Amino acid sequence: MKDELMTVPQVLAELGGVSRRTFYRWRELGLAPTAFKLPNGELRVRRSDFQTWLRKLEEAA
């Protein structure tokens, strides 16, 4: 089964409404979940990468 791809708005919604600006700042700082750019410039995050990122945040807390 293929891993689901999430859009930035989907990631933000899952995070409870984090702003787009905050997400992109996290990316600049290397703190955001792993994402990749499509040929049209849009970002996508694999759900498995997002869940791994969340688990690491929980472990660090």
C-alpha positions in Angstrom: 0.0 0.0 0.0 1.3 3.4 -0.9 2.0 6.0 1.8 -0.5 8.8 1.8 0.8 12.2 0.8 -0.3 15.2 2.8 -0.6 18.8 1.6 0.7 21.7 3.8 -2.9 22.7 4.8 -3.5 19.0 5.9 -0.4 19.0 8.0 -1.3 22.4 9.5 -4.8 21.1 10.3 -3.4 17.9 12.0 -1.2 20.2 14.1 -4.3 22.0 15.4 -4.1 25.1 13.3 -0.4 26.0 13.3 0.1 28.9 10.8 1.7 28.4 7.4 4.3 31.0 8.4 5.3 28.9 11.4 5.5 25.7 9.3 7.8 27.4 6.8 9.9 28.8 9.6 10.3 25.3 11.0 11.4 24.2 7.5 14.1 26.9 7.4 15.3 25.8 10.8 15.2 22.1 9.9 12.5 21.4 12.6 9.6 20.5 10.3 8.7 17.0 9.1 10.5 15.8 5.9 8.8 17.2 2.8 9.5 17.2 -0.9 8.5 19.6 -3.7 6.4 18.5 -6.7 7.3 19.8 -10.1 4.6 22.5 -9.7 6.4 23.8 -6.6 3.9 22.5 -4.0 5.1 20.6 -0.9 4.0 17.2 0.1 4.7 15.3 3.4 4.4 11.5 3.6 2.0 10.6 6.4 4.6 8.1 7.8 7.2 10.8 7.9 4.8 13.1 9.7 3.9 10.4 12.2 7.6 9.7 12.9 8.2 13.4 13.4 5.4 13.6 15.9 6.7 10.6 17.8 10.1 12.2 18.1 8.5 15.4 19.4 6.6 13.3 22.0 9.8 11.5 23.1 11.7 14.7 23.5 8.9 16.3 25.6 
